[in-house]
Every structure is written in structure tokens, then in C-alpha cells.
Amino acid sequence: MKRSLIHAALAIALALAVAAPASFAKQTRAHRAAMKLCKEKYKDAIRGSKYLKGHDRRVRRAQARRDREQCERMAPR
């Protein structure tokens, strides 16, 4: 009984390990490139806000966050 449970658990783990790379393959090259571009734009905006003070910095960072979220939503799937 114990041996059959171990084999069943290992079979399930193996099936999940095989299925995981297939789910990552769903992302297209265009999607990955768009996401990379969104992240680069966000990093640039954060770097640019480094030289601002107080309220201006918070506003710029919030705007960068909103822009990144919008960019990620508009990225091709």
C-alpha cells in the first residue's frame, strides 16, 4: 500500500514537472519583448525620479507605476 502511494505521488510530481515548461511556452516572443520594454521604461522613470524631491518624487513614481501596469496590460499575449 505504501509503495503504491509513493509511486502515485512520484507520478503526479513528474506529470507536474513535465507540464510546467509547457505553460511557460504559451508566452510569445513578442510578449516577452514587450514585458522587457515595460520594465526598462519603469526602471528609467524610477532612476529619473531619484533627483526629484518630496512630492514630485512620489508623483513621478506613482505615474511610472501606472504607466508600467498599463504597458503590461497592452502587451501582446
Long-range contacts (C-beta under 8 A, 24 or more apart in sequence): 27-77, 28-76, 28-77, 30-76, 31-75, 31-76, 31-77, 34-71, 34-74, 34-75, 34-76, 35-72, 35-75, 37-71, 38-68, 38-71, 38-72, 38-75, 39-68, 41-67, 41-68, 41-71, 42-67, 42-68
